[in-house]
Amino acid sequence: MTTSRTRSTLLSMPNRRTVLRAGGAALATSLAMPYLARAQDKVLYINTWGGPWEEAARAHLFDPFTAETGVEIRTVSPVSFAKLAQQVQTGVYEFDVTTLGGAELIRAGQAGIIEDWQEAPYEGALFENGVASHAFATVLAWRTDKYPEGPKNWADFWDVERFPGSRSLQRYPARVLPLALLADGVPVEDLYPLDVDRAFASLDKIKPHVLVWWTAGAQSTQILRDGEIDMIGIWHGRFFEAEEAGAPVAMTWNNGQIDRAYWVVAKDTPNAELARDFIAFATSAKPLAGFTVQGDYGPLNPAAYEFISSEEAQRMPTSEQNYPKVFEQDIANLGIDPSELSQRFEEWLAT
């Protein structure tokens, strides 16, 4: 049976050997590519997450693009699907470019609020008219002062007899249900489409021990760092923040869950051509490498790893050493409408 990595070429990750076989010439071409003839007095508006995300984007994507093209980048935050839809409907554009996760990308395509792409900026980049940029992983982390011999997988997270203590998970069902199924013994290759009833039955077992259903990345870092919880499902970059703050913590990449982020262009924006040029630049090897290193993400253009050291790659879920240990969220094959799933999850939490 095929795994979630191989069901669709759109969701597959070319390996490093494939990139190297493509040859240095192709890489050099991508770096020397004239993304846009130098422009004067042109402005591109980009919807961002703000904070450290925007700092990394400014340093490695926005300012270098301006230096290359003369196009000024102005930002609007935070990222908002509702604003994307509203401005397309009204014709009044607050921003031209934004990033979306897989579920939001499918919704945007269904609603007709993003531009089509005819040619991918790099091989395998396109999914539902979004250009794959970077990824983060939800990983299992714990306090080493509580568990000197830590858990190894999500089954251990669910095992409150061997590992007694408080837990925390994200209040985000599309990420939590696959973990519940893994804890219940479902193999990675059989996760999708999700067996929703079985997943909720598994969640019933851990629910009394989940002290916090976190909703913001900074919150997850804080409760792990401060020892408010003992074990957590956390974004890998947020784990490293707790570790760098000196907290006694550890994590495993085993069965980490990858989410992809995609650049999209707002439908009918008058700056569509500039927007496409920016996205081609932002997902090219060297700029993307710098952004993902500073932002603690994993690049989805494999060529970016030519500009990332082996030490830096150890912190990335899409790296050669970590990718075999994680799995990709297959939002296109979820098995239930995301909005229906969210409603059921919130009702379950309330009971």
N, C-alpha and C positions, 0 to 999 in steps of 0.2 A: 504494500500500500504506500502511496506517495505521502510525503510529509507536507506541512503547510509551506515549507520553503520551496517545494517543487511543483505545487499545484498550478501556479501561475508564474509565467516569466516576469510579470509585472511586480511580483512580490519576491523575486529571487535576488540574491546578492552575488554578483560576479566575484569569483575569488581572485586572490592576488596573482595567481599564475596566469589567469586569463588576461589580467591587466598587463603583466609583463610581456606576454606573448604579442600583445597589440603593438608593442614597439615604442621606443622613445620618440619616434617621429610624430606619432599621433598626439602624444602628450605635449610635445613642443608646440605643435600646431594649436592645441587648445589654449596654451598660455599666451601665444603671440596673437591670438585671434583679435581682430579689430572689432570690438563689440558694437561700437557706434562711432561714426564720424564725430569729431569734437563739436559739441553743441555750446551755444551761448545763451545765457538767460533761460535755461530750461530747468524745470523742477519736477522731481518725481516724489510722490507722497507714498510712504510705506507704513503700513499698520504693523506695530511691533508689540512685543511683550513687555517692553520697558526693562528697567533694572539691569542686572548683569547680562541678560540676553542682548539687550540693545547696546551695551558697552562693547561686547564682543563683535556684534554686527557693525557697529560704527568703526571700530578699529580695523577690521579685516574685509568688510564688504562695502559699507557706505562710502567712507572717505577714499579708499582706493578706486572705487568706481567713479567718483567725482574727479579724482586726479586723472583718470584715464580718459574721461569723456567730457568733462566740463558740466555735467548734469548735477545740479544740487539735489541732495536727498534731505527731505524733511519728514519727520516721523509723527505718527499718531498712535497713541496707546490707550488702553490695552487692546489686544486682539479681540475682535468682536464679529461673530458670524451674523448677528442681527444687523449690525451697521453695514456689513457687506451686502446683505439682501436689500436693506432699505435704500441704499444709495443707487443700486442698480434699478430699483423700481421707480425712484424719483428722478433719476438722471442728474442728481446733485452729488458730486464725488468728493468725499473727504479724503480718500486714499485710492491709489491705483493698484497696489500690490499688498498681499498679506500671506500669512502661512496658515494652513489648516491641517488637522489630523485626518486620519483615514475616514472616520465616520462622517466628519463635517464635510470632507471632500466629496463623498458620495452624495450627501444631501445637497451640496452646492451644484453638482452636476445635474441632479434631478430637478432642481429649481431653475436651472438655466441662468445662473448668476456669475459664472466665470467664463473666461475666454477659452476657445479651443486652441490646441497646439497642433501644428502640422509636422514639426520636426523636433525630435528630442535633442536637448543640449548635449547629452552624452548617452551612450547606449544603455537602455534599460531604465531611463530616467522617468518616463511618463507613466502615470496611473490616473485614470479618470480626469485627464486634463490638468493634473497637478504635476509639478516637477519635484522629484524626491531630493531633499536637501540633506537632512541630518536625522539622527535617531537618538532616542534615549531608552533606557531599560528600567523596568520595575524589578528590583532585586530584593532578595531576602537579606536583612541585616539584623544584628543583635548586639546587645551589651555584653562585652566579654567579662565584665565583673559579675554578671549574673550567670553566664554560661561559658565557663572556661573551655569546654568542648562544645562548640556551637552546633546548631542544626545544619543539615546538609541540603535540604530540599523542602518543598511545601508540605509534604507529608509530616515532616518534623515540626513545621510551624503549627500544624493542626494537632500535634501530639502533646496535649497539655499534661499528660502524666509523666512522660520523660522530660519535658521542658515546661514545667509550671511557670506561670508568670503572665504579665499583661501583654496584650498584642495591640497592633494598630494596622489598619488597612486603609487604602484610599476610598473615598466615597465616590466610586466610579465603576459601575457594574461591568462595562465591557473589558475592564482590566482585572477585576476581582473574580468574575465567574470562571475564567480559564484556570486561575490559581486554585480555586476550589475543586475543580475537576481533576487537576494534577494531584492534589492532596488526596483525592478519593481513588487514585489508582489509574486514571485514564492516561494512556500513553500520549506523548506530544503529537504524534502523527494522527491521532484520532480525536483531537480536541474539537476540530471544526467540521461541520457546524456544531455549535454548542448544544449539549444536552442540558437545556435550561433547568428542567425539573430536578435532575440529578445534582446540578450545581447548587441550587438553592437548598437542597437537602444537606449537602456538604456544608454550606454556610451556616445552616442551623446549628451544626456541631461546634463551630468556633465562635459564633456570635456572642455567647455569654462572656467570652474572654477578650473580646475586642473592646478595649477601653476608649480608644479614640478612632473615629472614622475621619481621617484628615482630609481637608479640602484644598489646602495650599501647600506648595512645596516648602516654603519657609517654615510652616507649622510642623511638617514632618521632620525637618532637621532639628528643630528646637526640642521636640518631645523625645527624640532619640538622644540628642546631646545632653539634655538635662536629666535623663534617667526616668522620665515620667512613664515610659513604657520600656519593656524588656526586649521585644522582638517586633519587627515592622516590615511591611512591604513598602519600599521607598524607591524613588528615582535615583539612579546611580550617582548622578551629579550631586544630589542633595546628601547622599551618604558621605561623599568625599568632603563636603563642607563640615559635617559633624566630625569626621576623622581629623581634618586639618585644624579644627578647633581644640583638639586634644582629648576628645571624649574616648573612653575605652570601648571601641566598637569594632566590629568586623562584618564582612559580607561575603556572599558567594554569588558567582555568575551563574551557577547551576540553575537551569530552568528560569532564568531571567526572561522577562517578556518585553520584546522590542516594539516600540511605537515609532512610526515614521512621521516626519513633518514635511509638508509639501508647499512649495511656493505656488501661488495662483495669481492670475490677473483678473481684476474686476471686469465683468462683462460690459462692453461698449465704452469703457473709459477712453477719453481722447488721448491718453498717454499710453495706449496699449503697446505701441512699438518700443517706446523707451522701457516700459515694464518688462517686455520680453528680453531686451538687451541686458537689463539689470539681472534678471534671473539666470540668464546664460553665464554672466560673469560670476554671480554669487554661488553657482554650483560647479564652477570650474575648479580644477585641482588645488591650486595654491591658495586662493582666497578661502575656499571651503575648509582647507586644512587649518589655517590660522583661526578661523571662527570656531571650529569644533574643539580645538585644543584649549582655547581660552574659555569657551562656554561649557566645557565638559560634556560634549556630545560625541556621537560617532558619525563620520561622514558616510553618505550613501553613494557618492561617486568614488569608486575604488581607487581611481588615480590619485586622490588626495593623500593616500597613504605613502606616496613617494616623498611627501613633505612632512611626514610625521615620524618622530623617532620611535624606536621600539619601546622606550620607557613611557612615552606619551600614549602609545597604542594600548598599553596594558590597562588604561583607564577607559577604554572605549568598547561598547558592546558589539560594534561591527568589525572589530579588528580580527586579524587572522587567528589569533590565539583565543579570543573570547566568543566569536560568533558560533562555533560548533556547540557551545554550552547553552546558548539561549534559543528562544523560539520567537517567531514573528507573529504578531497579532494579525489575524486574517479577517479584517473587518468586512471584506466583500463576501465572506462566507460565514457570517456570524450565526445565521440560522434563526434570527428573530430581528424584527425592526428595532433599531437602536432606541427610538423614543418609547416604544412599548416596553423594552427592557428596563429603561430608566424608571418608568412609572411603576413597574412591578417591584423593582429594587427599593424604591422609596417607600412603597407600601409595606414591603417586608421589614425595612428598618423600623417603621413606626409601630409594628406589632410586637 
